[in-house]
Structures are given as C-alpha cells and as structure tokens.
C-alpha cells in the first residue's frame, strides 16, 4: 500500500492506466502525481486514461457538483471540482494520440504517449 511516491526508483512502466482516478485530485496534487509517475516511464510508454470532462453543459455542471460534494464528504476525495487532467498530462510531456468521448461528451477515454512515440 502507498502512493505513487512510494514506487521504487528502479521500477519502470510500459503503460500507466488510470480509469476514473485522475479526477480525484486537486490540480496541484494531480501535477505532482503525474510528474512522479512519469519518472517511471520511458519515451515509449503509454498512458491510458478515462475520466469525466466538462464540455459546458448545465446538466454536467450539476452532476459534477453533486458528485464532488458527495465523494468529498463521504469518501474523502481530495478534489472539490474537476481538475483539467488532459492539461496536466500534456504539461508533463505526454502527447495525446487518441481520444473518444461518450455520454454526450461527459466521459473521455484517451491514449497518451511520451515524447514523440507512436502507437
């Protein structure tokens, strides 16, 4: 048990999978976590992510407000609103190679690669 900070230095990942995980952290904590995990990857590594996204629809904002209020209070989720996880990955050197949205653009699944790697 532990966090990404507890991963031994000599461990390297070919792929990182985060499904409905990145949205649980505030922006600054998310950036740190992505940086820590990225240190354990190579230029050929993949990052597969699926999570919520806000595309400007009122019903999405209402649902996000309800979800974050509930999970922050009862599950102790750190975030109180949806972080920009796509931006956090891009800022850490990950390049978006594929993306698909679902549920009226409220859910997004992505494939990121390090550097200039190709799929």
VMD Tcl script that builds the backbone (N, CA, C; Angstrom):
set m [mol new atoms 357]
animate dup $m
set s [atomselect $m all]
$s set {name element resname resid chain x y z} {
  {N N UNK 1 A 0.839 -1.177 0.000}
  {CA C UNK 1 A 0.000 0.000 0.000}
  {C C UNK 1 A 0.881 1.236 0.000}
  {N N UNK 2 A 0.411 2.278 -0.630}
  {CA C UNK 2 A 1.163 3.520 -0.672}
  {C C UNK 2 A 0.650 4.407 -1.787}
  {N N UNK 3 A 1.487 5.352 -2.156}
  {CA C UNK 3 A 1.148 6.277 -3.228}
  {C C UNK 3 A 2.179 6.165 -4.332}
  {N N UNK 4 A 2.009 6.975 -5.363}
  {CA C UNK 4 A 2.969 6.970 -6.465}
  {C C UNK 4 A 4.362 7.366 -5.980}
  {N N UNK 5 A 4.442 8.094 -4.899}
  {CA C UNK 5 A 5.745 8.496 -4.351}
  {C C UNK 5 A 6.496 7.312 -3.747}
  {N N UNK 6 A 5.804 6.207 -3.490}
  {CA C UNK 6 A 6.427 5.031 -2.885}
  {C C UNK 6 A 6.939 4.015 -3.909}
  {N N UNK 7 A 6.781 4.283 -5.196}
  {CA C UNK 7 A 7.255 3.359 -6.225}
  {C C UNK 7 A 8.779 3.345 -6.193}
  {N N UNK 8 A 9.384 2.161 -6.082}
  {CA C UNK 8 A 10.851 2.088 -6.039}
  {C C UNK 8 A 11.486 2.732 -7.275}
  {N N UNK 9 A 12.642 3.339 -7.089}
  {CA C UNK 9 A 13.324 4.080 -8.149}
  {C C UNK 9 A 13.606 3.215 -9.373}
  {N N UNK 10 A 13.906 1.929 -9.188}
  {CA C UNK 10 A 14.298 1.063 -10.301}
  {C C UNK 10 A 13.122 0.455 -11.063}
  {N N UNK 11 A 11.899 0.841 -10.745}
  {CA C UNK 11 A 10.714 0.325 -11.428}
  {C C UNK 11 A 10.390 1.222 -12.617}
  {N N UNK 12 A 10.156 0.591 -13.782}
  {CA C UNK 12 A 9.768 1.340 -14.983}
  {C C UNK 12 A 8.500 0.717 -15.562}
  {N N UNK 13 A 7.592 1.577 -15.986}
  {CA C UNK 13 A 6.312 1.124 -16.530}
  {C C UNK 13 A 6.280 1.305 -18.044}
  {N N UNK 14 A 5.757 0.294 -18.743}
  {CA C UNK 14 A 5.500 0.421 -20.179}
  {C C UNK 14 A 4.193 1.168 -20.418}
  {N N UNK 15 A 3.292 1.036 -19.467}
  {CA C UNK 15 A 1.993 1.708 -19.591}
  {C C UNK 15 A 1.468 2.048 -18.198}
  {N N UNK 16 A 0.726 3.126 -18.152}
  {CA C UNK 16 A 0.029 3.534 -16.936}
  {C C UNK 16 A -1.446 3.617 -17.292}
  {N N UNK 17 A -2.284 3.021 -16.475}
  {CA C UNK 17 A -3.727 3.040 -16.702}
  {C C UNK 17 A -4.401 3.737 -15.536}
  {N N UNK 18 A -5.144 4.771 -15.827}
  {CA C UNK 18 A -5.866 5.499 -14.787}
  {C C UNK 18 A -7.296 5.710 -15.263}
  {N N UNK 19 A -8.174 4.891 -14.784}
  {CA C UNK 19 A -9.580 4.970 -15.166}
  {C C UNK 19 A -10.388 5.499 -13.987}
  {N N UNK 20 A -10.970 6.672 -14.177}
  {CA C UNK 20 A -11.755 7.356 -13.139}
  {C C UNK 20 A -10.932 7.523 -11.868}
  {N N UNK 21 A -9.720 7.991 -12.066}
  {CA C UNK 21 A -8.772 8.183 -10.975}
  {C C UNK 21 A -8.226 9.610 -10.938}
  {N N UNK 22 A -7.873 10.148 -12.083}
  {CA C UNK 22 A -7.240 11.467 -12.135}
  {C C UNK 22 A -8.148 12.579 -11.647}
  {N N UNK 23 A -9.439 12.357 -11.703}
  {CA C UNK 23 A -10.392 13.398 -11.291}
  {C C UNK 23 A -10.524 13.513 -9.770}
  {N N UNK 24 A -9.833 12.679 -9.038}
  {CA C UNK 24 A -9.976 12.676 -7.579}
  {C C UNK 24 A -9.002 13.609 -6.864}
  {N N UNK 25 A -8.158 14.307 -7.615}
  {CA C UNK 25 A -7.110 15.116 -7.003}
  {C C UNK 25 A -7.196 16.569 -7.454}
  {N N UNK 26 A -6.909 17.505 -6.549}
  {CA C UNK 26 A -6.848 18.912 -6.947}
  {C C UNK 26 A -5.709 19.116 -7.951}
  {N N UNK 27 A -5.765 20.202 -8.702}
  {CA C UNK 27 A -4.806 20.430 -9.794}
  {C C UNK 27 A -3.346 20.274 -9.374}
  {N N UNK 28 A -2.939 20.917 -8.287}
  {CA C UNK 28 A -1.524 20.862 -7.896}
  {C C UNK 28 A -1.110 19.447 -7.491}
  {N N UNK 29 A -1.923 18.770 -6.743}
  {CA C UNK 29 A -1.629 17.372 -6.348}
  {C C UNK 29 A -1.583 16.477 -7.578}
  {N N UNK 30 A -2.476 16.724 -8.533}
  {CA C UNK 30 A -2.506 15.942 -9.772}
  {C C UNK 30 A -1.206 16.138 -10.559}
  {N N UNK 31 A -0.740 17.366 -10.671}
  {CA C UNK 31 A 0.513 17.630 -11.387}
  {C C UNK 31 A 1.688 16.899 -10.732}
  {N N UNK 32 A 1.746 16.909 -9.417}
  {CA C UNK 32 A 2.824 16.218 -8.695}
  {C C UNK 32 A 2.743 14.713 -8.928}
  {N N UNK 33 A 1.541 14.158 -8.843}
  {CA C UNK 33 A 1.359 12.728 -9.031}
  {C C UNK 33 A 1.772 12.301 -10.441}
  {N N UNK 34 A 1.349 13.068 -11.443}
  {CA C UNK 34 A 1.704 12.742 -12.825}
  {C C UNK 34 A 3.212 12.847 -13.019}
  {N N UNK 35 A 3.830 13.861 -12.446}
  {CA C UNK 35 A 5.291 14.004 -12.548}
  {C C UNK 35 A 5.992 12.805 -11.900}
  {N N UNK 36 A 5.530 12.396 -10.722}
  {CA C UNK 36 A 6.144 11.249 -10.038}
  {C C UNK 36 A 5.992 9.971 -10.842}
  {N N UNK 37 A 4.808 9.730 -11.376}
  {CA C UNK 37 A 4.607 8.527 -12.186}
  {C C UNK 37 A 5.381 8.587 -13.493}
  {N N UNK 38 A 5.442 9.760 -14.089}
  {CA C UNK 38 A 6.167 9.923 -15.360}
  {C C UNK 38 A 7.645 9.589 -15.216}
  {N N UNK 39 A 8.193 9.798 -14.034}
  {CA C UNK 39 A 9.598 9.480 -13.791}
  {C C UNK 39 A 9.873 7.988 -13.922}
  {N N UNK 40 A 8.834 7.184 -13.910}
  {CA C UNK 40 A 8.977 5.722 -14.007}
  {C C UNK 40 A 8.580 5.203 -15.378}
  {N N UNK 41 A 8.677 6.051 -16.407}
  {CA C UNK 41 A 8.306 5.650 -17.761}
  {C C UNK 41 A 9.451 5.951 -18.719}
  {N N UNK 42 A 9.324 5.397 -19.914}
  {CA C UNK 42 A 10.310 5.672 -20.965}
  {C C UNK 42 A 9.636 6.491 -22.070}
  {N N UNK 43 A 10.408 6.827 -23.092}
  {CA C UNK 43 A 9.849 7.587 -24.212}
  {C C UNK 43 A 8.896 6.739 -25.058}
  {N N UNK 44 A 8.783 5.471 -24.761}
  {CA C UNK 44 A 7.867 4.597 -25.499}
  {C C UNK 44 A 6.658 4.183 -24.664}
  {N N UNK 45 A 6.541 4.734 -23.485}
  {CA C UNK 45 A 5.440 4.374 -22.586}
  {C C UNK 45 A 4.120 4.989 -23.045}
  {N N UNK 46 A 3.032 4.320 -22.666}
  {CA C UNK 46 A 1.678 4.804 -22.933}
  {C C UNK 46 A 1.001 5.166 -21.625}
  {N N UNK 47 A 0.089 6.108 -21.694}
  {CA C UNK 47 A -0.775 6.433 -20.555}
  {C C UNK 47 A -2.199 6.367 -21.065}
  {N N UNK 48 A -2.954 5.409 -20.573}
  {CA C UNK 48 A -4.359 5.260 -20.940}
  {C C UNK 48 A -5.201 5.817 -19.806}
  {N N UNK 49 A -6.076 6.752 -20.143}
  {CA C UNK 49 A -6.895 7.387 -19.114}
  {C C UNK 49 A -8.335 7.486 -19.597}
  {N N UNK 50 A -9.240 7.348 -18.667}
  {CA C UNK 50 A -10.660 7.600 -18.929}
  {C C UNK 50 A -11.197 8.318 -17.706}
  {N N UNK 51 A -11.910 9.395 -17.951}
  {CA C UNK 51 A -12.415 10.171 -16.832}
  {C C UNK 51 A -13.481 11.137 -17.310}
  {N N UNK 52 A -14.038 11.841 -16.339}
  {CA C UNK 52 A -15.059 12.827 -16.656}
  {C C UNK 52 A -14.420 14.060 -17.269}
  {N N UNK 53 A -15.212 14.765 -18.070}
  {CA C UNK 53 A -14.775 16.030 -18.646}
  {C C UNK 53 A -15.985 16.954 -18.692}
  {N N UNK 54 A -15.737 18.222 -18.569}
  {CA C UNK 54 A -16.812 19.205 -18.601}
  {C C UNK 54 A -16.786 19.896 -19.960}
  {N N UNK 55 A -17.892 19.802 -20.675}
  {CA C UNK 55 A -17.948 20.411 -22.007}
  {C C UNK 55 A -18.943 21.570 -22.063}
  {N N UNK 56 A -19.249 22.153 -20.908}
  {CA C UNK 56 A -20.055 23.357 -20.885}
  {C C UNK 56 A -21.548 23.178 -20.746}
  {N N UNK 57 A -21.988 21.965 -20.589}
  {CA C UNK 57 A -23.428 21.724 -20.466}
  {C C UNK 57 A -23.871 21.871 -19.010}
  {N N UNK 58 A -25.016 22.509 -18.815}
  {CA C UNK 58 A -25.516 22.774 -17.457}
  {C C UNK 58 A -25.740 21.485 -16.679}
  {N N UNK 59 A -26.261 20.444 -17.329}
  {CA C UNK 59 A -26.523 19.192 -16.624}
  {C C UNK 59 A -25.221 18.547 -16.150}
  {N N UNK 60 A -24.132 18.740 -16.913}
  {CA C UNK 60 A -22.838 18.209 -16.490}
  {C C UNK 60 A -22.356 18.928 -15.234}
  {N N UNK 61 A -22.489 20.252 -15.222}
  {CA C UNK 61 A -22.065 21.022 -14.053}
  {C C UNK 61 A -22.860 20.620 -12.820}
  {N N UNK 62 A -24.159 20.424 -12.983}
  {CA C UNK 62 A -25.000 19.998 -11.863}
  {C C UNK 62 A -24.554 18.630 -11.353}
  {N N UNK 63 A -24.350 17.700 -12.259}
  {CA C UNK 63 A -23.937 16.350 -11.863}
  {C C UNK 63 A -22.552 16.364 -11.213}
  {N N UNK 64 A -21.625 17.146 -11.763}
  {CA C UNK 64 A -20.291 17.247 -11.164}
  {C C UNK 64 A -20.363 17.831 -9.757}
  {N N UNK 65 A -21.177 18.846 -9.573}
  {CA C UNK 65 A -21.328 19.461 -8.247}
  {C C UNK 65 A -21.853 18.443 -7.243}
  {N N UNK 66 A -22.841 17.679 -7.632}
  {CA C UNK 66 A -23.411 16.658 -6.746}
  {C C UNK 66 A -22.371 15.579 -6.443}
  {N N UNK 67 A -21.687 15.091 -7.484}
  {CA C UNK 67 A -20.704 14.015 -7.294}
  {C C UNK 67 A -19.557 14.467 -6.402}
  {N N UNK 68 A -19.002 15.636 -6.674}
  {CA C UNK 68 A -17.861 16.098 -5.884}
  {C C UNK 68 A -18.266 16.402 -4.446}
  {N N UNK 69 A -19.435 16.954 -4.247}
  {CA C UNK 69 A -19.905 17.203 -2.877}
  {C C UNK 69 A -20.030 15.895 -2.108}
  {N N UNK 70 A -20.642 14.909 -2.742}
  {CA C UNK 70 A -20.842 13.614 -2.094}
  {C C UNK 70 A -19.509 12.923 -1.800}
  {N N UNK 71 A -18.669 12.761 -2.824}
  {CA C UNK 71 A -17.432 12.000 -2.651}
  {C C UNK 71 A -16.410 12.733 -1.793}
  {N N UNK 72 A -16.411 14.052 -1.816}
  {CA C UNK 72 A -15.505 14.792 -0.938}
  {C C UNK 72 A -15.912 14.586 0.521}
  {N N UNK 73 A -17.196 14.608 0.758}
  {CA C UNK 73 A -17.678 14.479 2.138}
  {C C UNK 73 A -17.608 13.049 2.670}
  {N N UNK 74 A -18.071 12.096 1.873}
  {CA C UNK 74 A -18.218 10.727 2.389}
  {C C UNK 74 A -17.062 9.787 2.041}
  {N N UNK 75 A -16.330 10.065 0.983}
  {CA C UNK 75 A -15.216 9.188 0.612}
  {C C UNK 75 A -13.870 9.885 0.772}
  {N N UNK 76 A -13.900 11.120 1.247}
  {CA C UNK 76 A -12.685 11.899 1.493}
  {C C UNK 76 A -11.848 12.107 0.229}
  {N N UNK 77 A -12.514 12.181 -0.935}
  {CA C UNK 77 A -11.828 12.518 -2.175}
  {C C UNK 77 A -11.271 13.926 -2.014}
  {N N UNK 78 A -10.002 14.105 -2.378}
  {CA C UNK 78 A -9.337 15.389 -2.173}
  {C C UNK 78 A -9.941 16.512 -3.001}
  {N N UNK 79 A -10.253 16.242 -4.251}
  {CA C UNK 79 A -10.745 17.285 -5.157}
  {C C UNK 79 A -12.145 17.736 -4.770}
  {N N UNK 80 A -12.411 18.998 -5.020}
  {CA C UNK 80 A -13.758 19.533 -4.811}
  {C C UNK 80 A -14.379 19.961 -6.135}
  {N N UNK 81 A -13.585 19.898 -7.201}
  {CA C UNK 81 A -14.101 20.125 -8.545}
  {C C UNK 81 A -13.222 19.380 -9.542}
  {N N UNK 82 A -13.668 19.319 -10.767}
  {CA C UNK 82 A -12.992 18.534 -11.797}
  {C C UNK 82 A -11.690 19.211 -12.229}
  {N N UNK 83 A -10.561 18.530 -12.036}
  {CA C UNK 83 A -9.291 19.100 -12.496}
  {C C UNK 83 A -9.158 18.927 -14.012}
  {N N UNK 84 A -8.302 19.708 -14.611}
  {CA C UNK 84 A -8.043 19.580 -16.046}
  {C C UNK 84 A -6.954 18.533 -16.245}
  {N N UNK 85 A -7.360 17.276 -16.191}
  {CA C UNK 85 A -6.389 16.189 -16.246}
  {C C UNK 85 A -5.718 16.071 -17.614}
  {N N UNK 86 A -6.415 16.435 -18.683}
  {CA C UNK 86 A -5.770 16.425 -20.002}
  {C C UNK 86 A -4.625 17.436 -20.046}
  {N N UNK 87 A -4.859 18.611 -19.526}
  {CA C UNK 87 A -3.819 19.638 -19.497}
  {C C UNK 87 A -2.655 19.197 -18.610}
  {N N UNK 88 A -2.961 18.580 -17.495}
  {CA C UNK 88 A -1.903 18.110 -16.586}
  {C C UNK 88 A -1.009 17.080 -17.281}
  {N N UNK 89 A -1.601 16.162 -18.026}
  {CA C UNK 89 A -0.809 15.169 -18.755}
  {C C UNK 89 A 0.021 15.827 -19.852}
  {N N UNK 90 A -0.591 16.701 -20.617}
  {CA C UNK 90 A 0.128 17.395 -21.697}
  {C C UNK 90 A 1.290 18.220 -21.141}
  {N N UNK 91 A 1.056 18.908 -20.038}
  {CA C UNK 91 A 2.092 19.743 -19.427}
  {C C UNK 91 A 3.271 18.916 -18.918}
  {N N UNK 92 A 3.020 17.651 -18.627}
  {CA C UNK 92 A 4.083 16.766 -18.128}
  {C C UNK 92 A 4.817 16.047 -19.265}
  {N N UNK 93 A 4.544 16.443 -20.511}
  {CA C UNK 93 A 5.265 15.850 -21.637}
  {C C UNK 93 A 4.570 14.696 -22.319}
  {N N UNK 94 A 3.326 14.460 -21.983}
  {CA C UNK 94 A 2.563 13.397 -22.621}
  {C C UNK 94 A 1.806 13.984 -23.809}
  {N N UNK 95 A 1.812 13.265 -24.936}
  {CA C UNK 95 A 1.162 13.730 -26.158}
  {C C UNK 95 A -0.062 12.892 -26.468}
  {N N UNK 96 A -1.162 13.561 -26.674}
  {CA C UNK 96 A -2.418 12.881 -26.963}
  {C C UNK 96 A -2.359 12.260 -28.352}
  {N N UNK 97 A -2.616 10.960 -28.422}
  {CA C UNK 97 A -2.618 10.248 -29.703}
  {C C UNK 97 A -4.010 9.784 -30.117}
  {N N UNK 98 A -4.892 9.582 -29.147}
  {CA C UNK 98 A -6.257 9.144 -29.486}
  {C C UNK 98 A -7.191 9.564 -28.365}
  {N N UNK 99 A -8.412 9.899 -28.747}
  {CA C UNK 99 A -9.404 10.334 -27.771}
  {C C UNK 99 A -10.791 10.012 -28.295}
  {N N UNK 100 A -11.656 9.604 -27.403}
  {CA C UNK 100 A -13.053 9.342 -27.765}
  {C C UNK 100 A -13.912 9.761 -26.583}
  {N N UNK 101 A -15.014 10.434 -26.895}
  {CA C UNK 101 A -15.918 10.862 -25.833}
  {C C UNK 101 A -17.198 10.044 -25.870}
  {N N UNK 102 A -17.842 9.990 -24.716}
  {CA C UNK 102 A -19.068 9.225 -24.526}
  {C C UNK 102 A -20.032 10.043 -23.682}
  {N N UNK 103 A -21.276 9.598 -23.622}
  {CA C UNK 103 A -22.287 10.181 -22.751}
  {C C UNK 103 A -22.365 11.693 -22.952}
  {N N UNK 104 A -22.623 12.078 -24.216}
  {CA C UNK 104 A -22.729 13.498 -24.584}
  {C C UNK 104 A -21.501 14.307 -24.160}
  {N N UNK 105 A -20.320 13.775 -24.439}
  {CA C UNK 105 A -19.036 14.437 -24.145}
  {C C UNK 105 A -18.740 14.601 -22.654}
  {N N UNK 106 A -19.364 13.810 -21.817}
  {CA C UNK 106 A -19.130 13.921 -20.380}
  {C C UNK 106 A -18.034 12.969 -19.900}
  {N N UNK 107 A -17.737 11.954 -20.685}
  {CA C UNK 107 A -16.691 10.983 -20.366}
  {C C UNK 107 A -15.733 10.931 -21.545}
  {N N UNK 108 A -14.442 10.914 -21.248}
  {CA C UNK 108 A -13.442 10.853 -22.303}
  {C C UNK 108 A -12.443 9.746 -22.005}
  {N N UNK 109 A -12.127 8.966 -23.034}
  {CA C UNK 109 A -11.050 7.990 -22.914}
  {C C UNK 109 A -9.932 8.451 -23.841}
  {N N UNK 110 A -8.700 8.327 -23.369}
  {CA C UNK 110 A -7.559 8.868 -24.101}
  {C C UNK 110 A -6.392 7.883 -24.121}
  {N N UNK 111 A -5.542 8.084 -25.115}
  {CA C UNK 111 A -4.256 7.397 -25.196}
  {C C UNK 111 A -3.204 8.479 -25.351}
  {N N UNK 112 A -2.284 8.527 -24.410}
  {CA C UNK 112 A -1.159 9.460 -24.452}
  {C C UNK 112 A 0.129 8.673 -24.629}
  {N N UNK 113 A 1.110 9.289 -25.277}
  {CA C UNK 113 A 2.441 8.706 -25.419}
  {C C UNK 113 A 3.466 9.721 -24.930}
  {N N UNK 114 A 4.616 9.209 -24.502}
  {CA C UNK 114 A 5.707 10.098 -24.068}
  {C C UNK 114 A 6.437 10.623 -25.291}
  {N N UNK 115 A 6.856 11.839 -25.237}
  {CA C UNK 115 A 7.669 12.415 -26.311}
  {C C UNK 115 A 7.021 12.255 -27.671}
  {N N UNK 116 A 7.795 11.764 -28.609}
  {CA C UNK 116 A 7.321 11.620 -29.983}
  {C C UNK 116 A 7.014 10.153 -30.331}
  {N N UNK 117 A 6.794 9.335 -29.332}
  {CA C UNK 117 A 6.490 7.921 -29.577}
  {C C UNK 117 A 5.225 7.809 -30.434}
  {N N UNK 118 A 5.129 6.727 -31.177}
  {CA C UNK 118 A 3.950 6.472 -31.993}
  {C C UNK 118 A 3.258 5.219 -31.509}
  {N N UNK 119 A 1.998 5.114 -31.846}
  {CA C UNK 119 A 1.229 3.917 -31.460}
  {C C UNK 119 A 1.499 2.785 -32.395}
}
mol reanalyze $m
mol bondsrecalc $m
mol representation Tube
mol addrep $m
